[in-house]
Amino acid sequence: MTNDLIAKTAIDRRLAEIIAPVIEDLGFELVRVRLQGGKTATLQIMADRPEGGINVDDCGDISVAVSATLDVEDPIEDNYYLEVSSPGIDRPLTRMKDFEAFEGYEVRLETNQAIDGRKRWKGVLAGIEGEEVLLNIEDGDEVQTIGLQFDWLSDAKLVLTDDLIREMLRQKKEAGVEIGNLDESAFDAVETDDDGETDDNEGAAGAVTKE
């Protein structure tokens, strides 16, 4: 089921309805879709394997299949760029199972309405309970566990830590993703872009011209 974390706007949700089955037929899962405006719009698709670990060739396969489907469905009126990428290390969390899978890791969350006077939260994931995401947050000298309804969340993202880097490397190795002689030290100076996301994503991109 599509939610605001996967697709925020009406056009994003329409695109997700079209794209998700195509990606799933290839053995992958849709993590997030965003149609970004500009002189030429950019359709950003984030995908992953159910067990984690997606490479640039996988992204290329997804790009070809999605592009062919969008040519038929034609939900975007003008020319656009298509970008397909992996979630990256400090990935967005968009599904309930993500919050369960990354229990014990540090996250930043944002809610769509103020709760106790705040919308932004930072803490350690403590799993899920029903439809709630559990978060351990510091309260003075103590740690307090709070529950946030999943449908309250407007943004959720892992925080880059050494433990997270090691876990991502482990997942890639188990998934058979080629990482050469890469080790944790390779990420000591990971560069981030302006929105704070790491630039480690595998991906494929291309322009789509409307006839």
C-alpha positions in Angstrom: 0.0 0.0 0.0 1.3 3.5 -0.9 1.8 6.0 1.9 3.1 9.5 2.2 6.6 8.3 2.9 6.7 6.4 -0.4 4.8 9.0 -2.5 3.9 12.5 -1.2 1.8 14.1 -3.9 -1.1 13.0 -6.1 1.1 12.6 -9.1 3.7 10.7 -7.0 0.9 8.3 -5.9 -0.3 7.8 -9.4 3.2 7.1 -10.6 3.7 4.6 -7.7 0.6 2.7 -8.7 2.1 2.3 -12.2 5.7 1.7 -11.2 5.4 -0.6 -8.2 4.0 -3.7 -10.1 6.7 -3.3 -12.8 9.5 -3.2 -10.2 8.0 -6.1 -8.3 7.8 -8.3 -11.4 11.6 -7.9 -11.7 12.0 -9.1 -8.1 12.5 -5.6 -6.5 10.5 -3.3 -4.2 9.6 0.3 -4.6 11.1 2.3 -1.7 10.2 5.9 -2.8 9.1 7.9 -5.9 9.3 11.6 -6.4 8.6 13.8 -9.4 10.8 16.9 -9.0 10.0 20.1 -10.9 12.4 22.2 -12.8 13.0 23.3 -16.4 12.9 19.6 -17.2 11.2 17.5 -14.5 13.1 14.6 -12.9 11.4 11.4 -11.9 13.4 9.8 -9.0 12.7 6.2 -8.3 14.3 4.5 -5.3 14.2 0.7 -5.3 15.7 -2.3 -3.4 15.7 -6.0 -3.2 13.5 -7.5 -0.5 16.7 -8.8 1.2 18.6 -5.6 0.5 21.5 -5.0 -1.9 20.9 -3.6 -5.4 23.5 -2.6 -7.9 23.8 -0.3 -10.9 22.9 -3.1 -13.4 19.7 -3.8 -11.4 18.9 0.0 -11.6 19.5 -0.1 -15.3 17.0 -3.0 -15.7 14.4 -1.2 -13.7 14.9 2.0 -15.7 14.3 0.2 -19.0 11.2 -1.6 -17.8 9.7 1.5 -16.1 10.4 3.7 -19.1 8.6 1.3 -21.4 5.6 1.2 -19.1 5.4 4.9 -18.7 5.6 5.3 -22.5 2.3 3.4 -22.6 0.6 4.8 -19.5 1.8 8.4 -20.3 1.2 10.0 -16.8 3.8 12.7 -17.3 2.9 15.3 -20.0 6.3 16.9 -20.7 9.8 15.7 -21.2 11.5 14.4 -18.0 14.7 12.7 -16.7 14.3 9.3 -15.2 16.7 8.4 -12.3 16.6 5.0 -10.6 18.8 4.5 -7.5 19.4 2.3 -4.5 18.3 3.7 -1.1 21.9 4.4 0.0 23.4 3.9 3.4 21.5 6.5 5.4 18.3 5.4 3.6 14.8 6.8 4.0 12.4 4.5 5.9 9.1 4.3 4.1 7.4 1.0 5.1 6.6 -0.5 8.5 9.0 -3.3 7.9 11.8 -0.8 7.5 11.3 0.4 11.1 11.4 -3.2 12.3 14.4 -4.2 10.2 16.5 -1.3 11.5 15.6 -1.6 15.2 18.6 -0.4 17.2 19.8 2.2 14.7 19.6 6.0 15.0 17.0 7.8 13.0 15.5 11.3 12.3 11.7 11.4 12.1 9.4 14.2 11.1 5.6 14.2 11.8 2.9 15.9 9.7 1.6 17.6 12.8 3.1 18.9 16.1 3.1 16.4 18.9 3.8 17.8 22.4 4.9 21.0 20.5 7.4 19.4 18.2 7.5 17.8 14.7 11.1 16.6 14.5 12.4 13.7 16.5 15.8 12.0 16.8 16.5 8.8 18.6 17.1 5.1 18.4 14.5 2.8 16.8 12.9 0.4 19.3 10.9 -1.6 16.8 7.1 -1.4 16.1 4.0 -2.2 18.0 0.8 -2.4 16.1 0.7 0.7 13.9 3.2 2.6 16.0 6.9 3.2 15.5 8.7 3.0 18.8 11.5 5.4 19.4 14.0 5.7 22.3 14.7 9.4 23.0 16.9 11.0 25.6 14.9 12.8 28.3 17.5 14.5 30.5 19.6 11.7 32.1 17.0 9.1 31.2 15.9 7.3 28.0 12.2 7.4 27.2 10.4 5.2 24.7 7.6 6.9 22.8 5.2 5.6 20.1 4.5 7.5 17.0 1.6 6.4 14.7 3.0 5.3 11.3 0.6 7.5 9.4 1.8 10.6 11.4 5.2 10.4 9.8 6.0 12.7 6.9 9.8 11.9 6.7 12.0 9.2 8.2 15.7 8.6 7.6 18.6 6.7 9.1 21.5 8.6 10.6 24.9 7.7 9.3 26.9 5.8 12.0 29.7 3.3 12.0 27.3 0.5 13.0 25.0 1.4 10.1 27.9 1.3 7.6 29.0 -2.1 8.8 25.4 -3.4 8.5 25.1 -2.1 5.0 28.4 -3.7 4.0 27.2 -7.0 5.5 23.9 -6.8 3.6 25.7 -6.1 0.3 28.1 -9.0 0.8 25.2 -11.4 1.6 23.3 -10.2 -1.4 26.3 -10.8 -3.6 26.8 -7.2 -4.6 30.3 -6.5 -5.9 32.1 -4.3 -3.5 35.7 -5.2 -4.3 38.1 -4.5 -1.4 35.8 -2.1 0.2 35.8 -1.9 4.0 34.4 0.4 6.7 37.3 2.8 6.4 36.2 3.6 2.9 33.3 5.5 4.4 35.3 7.6 6.9 34.9 10.7 4.6 31.6 10.0 3.0 30.5 13.3 1.3 26.9 14.5 1.7 24.9 16.7 -0.6 23.0 19.8 0.5 20.1 17.9 2.0 22.4 15.7 4.1 21.9 12.5 2.2 25.0 10.5 1.3 26.0 10.3 -2.3 26.7 6.5 -2.2 23.6 5.4 -4.1 24.0 3.0 -7.0 21.9 4.2 -9.9 21.0 4.7 -13.5 19.7 7.8 -15.2 18.4 8.9 -18.6 16.3 11.5 -20.4 12.8 10.7 -21.7 11.6 12.8 -24.6 7.9 13.1 -25.4 7.0 12.9 -29.0 
